[in-house]
Amino acid sequence: MYAIGTQAQKDTLASRLLHEIAAEQYTADSFYYAGMFPSHRYYGYPNGKMKHDNNVFFTGLIAMTLGELQNEFDNPDSILCQQIRSSAVASFPHFRHRSGRNTYNFWQTNPSMVFPNSGFLKMFKKWHSLPDDIDDTSILLLAMEADPATAREVKNLMEEHANTVHYSIRNTFKKYRDIPAYSTWFGKNMPIDFDACVLSNTLYFMHAYNMVNSPADTASLQLLDAIIRNREYMTNPSYISPHYAYPPVLIYHFARLIGRYHDPILTQHSAQLASDARQLFESSCNEMEKVILSTALLWLGEEAPPVDIQKADLNGDLIFFVAGFNALLPNPYKKFFSGYHLISYYYRCPTYNKVLLLQHHLLRQAILKYKG
């Protein structure tokens, strides 16, 4: 149900969205590097002040997702899709580890930067810079279609930084503290951090290269299995996923992993995830939330309620990523602050919203053709 087949005729909506995406890509270096897409950071969202933030996260997601949709387009749209992806990948070296190691950072690395375009927060870099992370690394390596040797090299590095290898996690549920799953960060001086969506993206990367074969992979699946089984993506979303934080976004990630790779450990939860996705869909007033929830239902092999793509507010309040300082706090402080988002920065990317619309549209069209 995840696979998307070749279209028989020109899809005008898909073509329009693709051209709009291309028009929003930077073609020359400025605050953003050439090939990147603009993204916005808020404090106190939705009423907080907006700042442009030149992280690579959304550019990587756009390139990765378009790579999965590439075969849906006929020329000349296929050529345009490839051009968008190639230009995006050309910006990635600015975010690579300064040593040339094949790991990547949320922000540029040479010179290093944290919270760009901020008068106060950028001073943070004077005494500490964030290390590379397995989330951006997984996304960017998939986007650039890295060779298997590079993927294996990075997997080994991820395993070296997993929970219990050097340190143990201090800020998750006690029942999960001894699970040797992947940590979000590569840096040995950073606290071990579990994030359910980061683990989903990392396992997605591992499956893509047929590398789900180590104790860290087994442990990460064990952790996701428990989180989903216990419905903590609904009851404690910002605690078990401090960097994504919202149930619709968590379900989207779980469904994408299940829909693409059908891991039996996670697939057993499909009905539960689908039920929660429907409940969230019915209660949501956010059209973009409805888009990703409907996409999740399609990946789970379920009937998905229709969404009005024309009504989707691309500049609206879909929060796909959160930079929360609470993620680094030990318990009990992380647990306390997770429920209030008091020290969090919220990210959105209008262009990525268009990619999510495009993804949903093409997936739904493919399923209709498959059934018809």
N, C-alpha and C positions, 0 to 999 in steps of 0.2 A: 504493500500500500504506500510505501515511502517513495518508490521509484517513480520517476516522471518520464513519460514516453514522448516521442517526437510528435510535434503538432502537425496536423495535415494542412492547415491554412494559416495565414497571417493572423496573429492575435493583436488587435489594435490596442487594447488596454495594456497588454504586456509591453508592447513596443513603446507606447507613450511613457509608461513608468520608467523603462530603461533609459530613454532619452532624457527624462527629467533627472534621473540619477547621474547620468554623465555630465549634465549641465552644472551640477552642484559640486563636481570634483575640481579641486584646485589644479591649475596647470603650470603654476610657477611658485617658487618658494616665497612665503610671506610669513605671517605668524604660523600658518600651517605650511608644511612641506608640500611640494608638488606631488599630486597623487592622493592627497588626503581629503577627507570630508569633514566639514565643521561639526563640532559637538559642543554642547552647552552644559555648564555646571551651575547648580543652584545651591544656596544655603537657605534653609527654611522654605523649601518648595511647597506649594506653587507660588507663594507670594514673595519669595526672596529674590534678590538681585541676580540677574543672569550674567555669567562670565563665559567667554569663549575658552575652551580647554583643548589644547592640541595633543590629546592622547591618541595612541594608535589603536585602541581597543575597537572603536566603531569602524574605522577604516578596515581593520582586519576582519571583522565580522561581515562587512559588506563584500569584501573580496572572497571570503570563504563561501558565503551563501551563493553569490553569483557563480562561483565555480561549480556548485552543485546544480545550478540551473542552466549552465552553459549550453547543454545539448538541446534545450528547449527552443533555441532561437535559430532561425534560418538567416542566411545572409540578406541584408547587411547587418541585421541586429546581432547576429552571432559574432561578427567582427567587432562591433561596438562593445559587446559584453567582454570580449577578450581584451580589448584596449583598456577598459575600465580596470579590469583585474591587474593587468600588467603595470599600469601606472600606479595603482595602489601598492603593489609589491615593491616598486622602486623606492617607496618611502620607508620601507621597513628597516633598512640599515641604520637609520638614525636612532632606532630604539633597541638595537642589538647590544649585548654586553660589550663593554669597552675593550675587553680583551680579545674580542672576535669570537668568543664562545657562542654557540647557537642557542642562546636563551634570550628572551626579550622582556622589555619593561613596559609598563603602562605609559610612561613618559620617556622623553628623549634621554639618552645616556651620555652624550659627549658634545657639549657639557651636560651634566646631569641637571634635572629639573624636577621639582614637585610643585603641584598646584600652580601651573603657569598662569600668567596674567592676573596675579593677585599680589597686592602690595605687601600684605602681612604674611600670608601663608608661604610665599616663595622663599621667605627667610628660613623656613624649615630646613632647606637644603644645606644651610651652613653647618648644621651639626648632624644631619642625618638624611640620607637618600634612601628611598625604597629600593629593595633588591628586585631582581627580576622575579617573575611569577610564572607558575605553570599554566595559568589560564591564558594570558596573552601569548605565551610560547606555543601552546597547543593550537590556538586559533591561527596564529601567523604561519606556523609550519604547514598547517592544512591549506591555508590560503595560497601559499607559494608552492604547494605540491613538492615539499622537500623530498629528497631522495631517501630511500630506506636506511642507508648508513647513518645519515644525520638524525633521523627519527630514533634509531636505536641508541645513538650516542646520548641524545637528550633524555630518553627514557631512563638510561642508567643514572643520569644526574638527578632526575626526579626521585628515583628510588633512594639515592643517598640522602635526600632531605625529607624522607617520609617520617611520619610519627614513630617514635621510640628508637630511631636509629641513633640520633645524638641526644635528643631531648624528647620529652613527652608533652602532649597538649595539656593545658591547664584550664581552658575555658570552654569546655563542652560538657554535655551530660556525663556524669560519672560512669555510666554504663558504656560510654564510647571511648574513654580515655586511653585504654590499652589496645585499641584497634590500630595496627600499623599501616593506616591508609596514607595516601599522599597528602602532604601539606601544601598550602597555597604558595608558599615562598621558597625560593632557592637559598636565601641568605641564612647562614647558620646563627647570626645574631638576632634574627627575628623570631618571635614566639611562633610555635607551631599553630597552624590555623586550619580548621576544617571548614569547607564551604561546599554545600551539596551541589550547587550549579557548577562550581569549578571542578568538582570531581566528575560531574556528568560530561563536561567538555573534555576533560583529560581522558576519560574512558572512551569517549567518541574518537579522540585522536589515536588512542591505543588500538581500538578496533579497526580504524582505517588502515593501519599498518600491520594488522594481524599480530599485535604484540600483547594481547591480554593473556599473559602467561607467567606472571610472577606473583610472589606473595603480596606485594603492594597492590596489584590489580585485584586479587582475590579479596583483600582486606577492604579496598575501596568499594567494591561491589557489596560486600557484607554491610558496610556502613550505610550505603544508599538503600539497600534492602530494608534495613531496620528503620531508617528515617521515613521511608515511604510507608512501610507497614504500620508504623506508629502515627502516621498522618501528621508528623511534626512540620511538614511543609504548610499545613493549615493552621496548626496551633502555635508554633514557634518559628515562623519563617525567617525572621531577621536574626534569630539565634543560631539556627543550623545553616543559614546562608546569609552571612552579614554583608556580602558584596552584591547580592541580588535582592533579597529581602521581601519579595512580594509573591504570594501564592500563585498568581497567574504566570509569572515569569518562571517560577520553579517548575510548575507543571509543564510548561512549554519545553524546558530543558529535558525533563525526564521522558516526555513523550517523543522528543526527537531522537534520543538515544535508543529507546525501545523500538520506535518505528523503523529506524535504519538498520539496527543490528540484532534485534529480537533476542537479546540475552534472556535465557529462561528464568534466571533469578529475579530479574526485574519485570519481565513480561507477565508474571503471575499477578502483578498489581494493576494491570491495565484497566480492569473494570472499576476498581476503586478510584483511580486517577480520572477516568472518564466521568464518573459520577460527580466528583468534586469539580471538574472542569465545567460540567453543565450547570451546577449550582452557582459557580462564580459567574458564568456567562449570563445567567438570568438576573443576577443581582447587580451586575456592573452597569454603570452609565458611561463607561469609557470605551469608545468604539475600537481603539487600538488594542485594549485588553481583550475585547471580544474577538478581534482578528487572531491574536496568538492563541486564545483558548480554542477557537474553532479549528485552527491549524493543528493544535495538539490532539483534538478529537479525531481528525482525519488520520493523523499518524498512528493513533491507537486503534484504527480500523473501525471507528464508530461513525454513525450518522452525525453530521455536524450542522448546527443551525446556521442559516445563511447570515452573512454580514453585508451591510451596505458599504462597499468600499468608497463610494462617493461621499459618504458622511464621515469617514474617518478623519479625525483632526490630526494631521501630520505634525503639527506644532503643539499638540496637546500634552496632557499630563501622564503619558506612559513613561514610567521610570524603569529603565532596563538595567541600570547599574547604580550602585551606591558605594561611595567611598566613606566608610564609617570608621572613625577612630576606635569605636567600641569593639571592633573586631580584634584589636590588639590588646585589650584589657584582660587581666586575669579575672576569674570569678571571685567574688559575686558581682563585680562591677559590670562585666560584659552582659550578664543576664539582666541586670537592672536597666542599663542604658539601651539594650536592644529593643525594648518595648516602647521606647519614647523617641528614638531617632534624634536625640538632642545634639549630637556631635557628628552629624552626617552631612555629606554633600551628595546631591542627586544629579544624575546625568541623563541627558536625552540627546538624540540625534535625529532630526527630521528626515535626513536621507535614509538612515537605517529603517525608519518607519516605512518609507516607500519600498525598501527591499522586503520588509516583512509582508507588505501588501502584495507585492509581486510573487513572493514565495507562496502565499496563501492562494492567490488566484490560479497560479500554474498547477499547484497540487490539486486543487478542487477540479480544475478542468481535466487533468489527467485521470482522476478517479471517475469522473463522469464518462469519459471516453472508454475507460476500462469496463465500466458496467454496461455501457450502451452498445 
